[in-house]
Amino acid sequence: MLYIGKDTLVPKKDIIMILDYKEALNNDDTNKFLNKLNSEAHSFYIEEYGIKSIIISKFLEKYFIYYSPISSATLLKRSKS
């Protein structure tokens, strides 16, 4: 399990990708991908302000997008332990 903030855990095996929030918004292709995925995914904002990363997971053929206040670098380190 990966802790992504505010009592939220995501199974590591279900995580597809972890993105840096600012980089994802600044990249046109990634931004288009996220907009398209948003139409079919369940989105969860761990906190409304201070978003630093985006975690995309898939469970039972459903996509989930988590907006986390924890940096993508920190989440990557946690995912490897």
C-alpha positions in Angstrom: 0.0 0.0 0.0 1.2 3.5 -0.8 0.2 6.4 1.5 -0.7 9.4 -0.6 -1.9 11.8 2.1 -4.8 12.4 4.6 -5.4 8.7 5.6 -5.5 7.6 1.9 -3.8 4.4 0.8 -3.6 3.0 -2.7 -2.5 -0.6 -3.4 0.9 -0.4 -5.1 -0.1 -3.1 -7.6 -3.0 -0.9 -8.9 -0.9 2.2 -9.6 -0.3 2.9 -13.3 1.6 6.1 -13.0 2.6 8.9 -10.7 2.9 12.4 -12.2 4.3 15.7 -11.0 1.2 18.0 -11.0 2.9 21.1 -12.5 4.7 19.2 -15.1 1.5 17.4 -16.1 -0.4 20.6 -16.5 2.4 22.2 -18.6 2.7 19.3 -21.0 0.0 19.5 -23.7 0.0 15.7 -24.4 -0.3 14.8 -20.7 -2.9 17.5 -20.2 -5.0 16.1 -23.1 -4.6 12.5 -21.7 -5.7 13.6 -18.2 -8.7 15.5 -19.6 -9.8 12.4 -21.6 -9.3 10.1 -18.7 -11.2 12.4 -16.4 -14.4 11.6 -18.3 -14.3 8.0 -17.4 -12.3 8.0 -14.1 -13.2 8.6 -10.5 -11.3 11.6 -9.2 -10.3 12.3 -5.6 -8.7 15.4 -4.3 -6.8 14.5 -1.1 -6.6 18.2 -0.4 -8.0 21.0 -2.6 -4.9 23.2 -2.3 -1.2 22.4 -2.5 -1.6 19.6 -5.1 1.9 18.3 -6.0 1.2 15.0 -7.7 -1.3 13.0 -9.6 -1.6 9.2 -9.0 -3.5 7.2 -11.6 -4.6 3.7 -10.7 -6.8 1.0 -12.2 -8.9 -1.5 -10.2 -11.5 -3.8 -11.6 -11.4 -2.1 -15.0 -12.1 1.3 -13.4 -9.7 4.2 -13.4 -9.0 6.4 -10.4 -7.2 9.7 -10.3 -5.9 11.0 -7.0 -4.6 14.5 -6.6 -2.1 14.4 -3.7 -0.3 17.1 -1.6 2.8 14.8 -1.5 5.4 15.3 -4.1 5.9 12.7 -6.9 9.5 12.2 -5.9 8.5 11.3 -2.3 5.8 9.0 -3.6 8.2 7.3 -5.9 10.6 6.7 -3.0 7.8 5.3 -0.8 6.6 3.0 -3.6 10.0 1.3 -3.8 10.2 0.4 -0.1 
